[in-house]
Amino acid sequence: MLDLLPDLFDDHSEQLSLAQPIFNDYGGHTIFSGEIVTVSCYNDNSKVKELVATDGTNKVMVVDGKASMTNALLGDMLAELAVKNGWQAIVINGCIRDAGTIATLPIAVKALGCCPIKTEKLGKGEINHVIHFADLSFNPGQYIYGDSNGLAISKVLIPI
């Protein structure tokens, strides 16, 4: 399968909300789906690091980095740990780094852009709170679907 969202919107448009097209694809995979787990942080990826170390089976981490372009919230080491722990994808309202390496990993990664500068580790941020960006509210426990066509969320699981 090369596309997911067109078929989902053809068959389930009333259950889906489409995000603004603000993301770039960086991971080795582009098609993904899963249960939303949220992180809210600003120039501190401590909570991202905490979550990638947990079981991400059938889950997608959605990170609100407040659209900061000054620090990367995900790099190759955290992306590799996310793969090891079964995360389906990571969506970041902010930046990544190590884009060349992340492109080789079997995980989907969407972000606004790249920045080679790492964050400070101050332990700041929140996990599993409602976050808002790209004209959507991302609620923990809802479902997210993505491919090269974009990103969509649903309150109910849509079988793919």
Residue pairs with C-beta under 8 A, 6 or more apart in sequence:
1 31
2 31
3 31
3 147
3 148
3 149
4 31
4 33
4 145
4 146
4 147
4 149
4 160
5 145
5 146
5 147
5 149
5 150
5 152
6 149
8 16
8 145
8 152
8 158
8 160
9 16
9 18
9 152
12 154
12 158
15 154
15 155
15 156
15 158
16 145
16 152
16 153
16 154
16 158
17 136
17 152
17 153
17 154
18 150
18 151
18 152
19 134
19 135
19 136
19 150
19 151
19 152
19 153
20 134
20 135
21 150
22 112
22 134
23 91
23 110
23 111
23 112
23 134
23 150
23 151
24 110
24 111
24 112
24 113
25 108
25 109
25 110
25 148
26 96
26 99
26 102
26 103
26 109
26 110
26 111
26 114
27 79
27 89
27 90
27 102
27 103
27 105
27 106
27 107
27 108
27 109
27 110
28 102
28 103
28 104
28 105
28 106
28 107
29 89
29 106
29 107
29 108
30 108
30 146
30 147
30 148
31 108
31 146
31 147
31 148
32 60
32 88
32 89
32 108
32 144
32 145
32 146
32 147
33 60
33 88
33 143
33 144
33 145
33 146
33 160
34 58
34 59
34 60
34 88
34 89
34 143
34 144
35 58
35 59
35 60
35 141
35 142
35 143
35 144
36 59
36 60
36 62
36 138
36 139
36 140
36 141
36 142
36 143
36 144
36 153
37 51
37 56
37 59
37 60
37 61
37 62
37 127
37 128
37 140
38 61
38 62
38 63
38 64
38 127
38 128
38 129
38 130
38 131
38 138
38 139
38 140
39 47
39 48
39 51
39 61
39 62
39 63
39 64
39 125
39 126
39 127
39 131
40 47
40 63
40 64
40 125
40 126
40 129
40 131
41 47
41 48
41 63
41 64
41 65
41 73
41 124
41 125
41 126
42 65
42 66
42 68
42 124
42 125
43 65
43 68
43 70
43 71
43 119
43 120
44 119
44 120
44 121
44 122
44 123
44 124
44 125
45 71
45 72
45 73
45 74
45 78
45 118
45 119
45 121
46 119
46 121
46 122
46 123
46 124
46 125
47 124
47 125
47 126
47 127
48 61
48 63
48 73
48 74
48 78
48 90
48 125
49 78
49 121
50 127
51 61
51 127
52 61
52 78
52 79
52 81
52 82
52 85
52 87
52 90
53 81
53 85
54 85
55 85
55 86
56 82
56 85
56 86
56 87
56 88
57 86
58 86
58 88
59 86
59 87
59 88
60 87
60 88
60 89
60 90
60 91
60 144
60 146
61 82
61 87
61 89
61 90
61 91
62 90
62 91
62 131
62 138
62 144
63 73
63 74
63 90
63 91
63 92
63 93
63 94
64 93
64 94
64 131
64 132
64 133
64 138
65 73
65 92
65 93
65 94
65 95
66 93
66 94
67 93
67 94
67 112
67 133
68 94
68 95
69 94
69 95
69 112
69 113
69 115
70 95
70 115
70 117
71 94
71 95
71 115
71 117
71 118
71 119
71 120
72 94
72 95
72 96
72 97
72 98
72 114
72 115
72 116
72 117
72 118
72 119
73 92
73 94
73 95
73 96
73 111
73 119
74 90
74 92
74 96
74 97
74 102
74 109
74 111
75 96
75 97
75 98
75 102
75 118
76 97
76 98
76 101
76 102
76 105
79 90
79 96
79 98
79 101
79 102
79 105
79 107
79 109
80 105
82 90
82 107
83 105
83 106
83 107
87 107
88 107
88 108
89 107
89 108
89 109
89 110
89 144
89 146
90 107
90 108
90 109
90 110
91 109
91 110
91 111
91 144
91 146
91 151
92 109
92 110
92 111
92 112
93 112
93 131
93 133
93 134
94 111
94 112
95 111
95 112
95 113
95 114
95 115
96 102
96 109
96 111
96 114
96 115
97 114
97 115
97 116
97 117
97 118
99 114
102 109
108 146
110 146
110 151
128 140
129 140
130 137
130 138
130 139
130 140
131 137
131 138
132 138
134 151
136 153
138 144
138 153
139 155
142 153
142 154
142 155
143 153
143 154
143 155
143 156
143 157
143 158
144 151
144 152
144 153
144 154
145 151
145 152
145 153
145 154
145 158
145 160
146 152
